[in-house]
Amino acid sequence: VTLAISILIIGLLVLRKELSSKLLLLLLFFIIAYFFHAAITGVLANVYDRLQGRVVPLIQLFALLASAEYWITRKENAKV
């Protein structure tokens, strides 16, 4: 459930173009890391859920960072 909510938050912020260039770069890095991790663990070992479970929190962390940046910039823009 939290993964789905995180993906929705990220998708909403990307579609509304509310992410800074630093966060977009971080998102790109997380996506690349996620796919490389899946490829490496898929080739070297049997595919277990526990191996993918180590990388999934990166998506939730990014959603938290992106939403925090959105609320901070929104609050700063409201003051001006």
N, C-alpha and C positions, 0 to 999 in steps of 0.2 A: 504494500500500500504506500509506504513512504517513497519507494522508488518511483512509482507512478506519479505521485504528487510532485516529486522533484523534477521529473521529466516535463510535466505540465508547466511548472514554474519557469524552467529554463526555456521551454518553447515559447511561452508567452513573452518573456523578456527579449528573446531573440527576434520574434516577429514584430514587437513594438520598437525595436532598435534602442533599447534602454541600457545595453551593456557597453561598458567602456572597452577600449581596444585592449587593455591589459587583461580584462576578464575574457574577452573573445579568444585571445591567445592562450590563456589558461584552459579554456574549454576545448580548444583544438588539441592542446597537449594531453588533456585527460582522455579525449576520444581516441587519439593515437595510442596512448599507453594502454587503454582498455583493449583495443583490438590486438596489439602486439602481445599483451599478456594472454589473451585467449588463444592466439596462434601458438605461442611458445608452450603453454601448459597443455594444449591439445595435442601437440606433436610429441612432447617428452613424456607425457603421462596419460593414464586413462582420464577421461573427462569426469571430474568429480565436482559436485556443487560447491564443496568447500574451497576449491581452488579459485573459482570465480567470485566467491564471497569476499575475498580479500580486496578486490578492486572496486566492487559496487559502492562502498561508502564514499568513493571519490565523487560520484555523481551527486550524492546527497550533500556532501561538503560544498561542492560548487553551487548547488541551488541555494544553500544557506548564504554563501558569500555574495552571490548575485542579488539575492533579495535584500540583503543588508545594504549593499551599495545602492540599490534602487531606492530604498527608504531614506537613506542618508542624503542622497542627492535631491530627492523629492522634498525633504524637509529643508534643505539649504535653499532650494529654489523658491519655496514658499515664504522664506524670510525676506527675500529680495523684492 
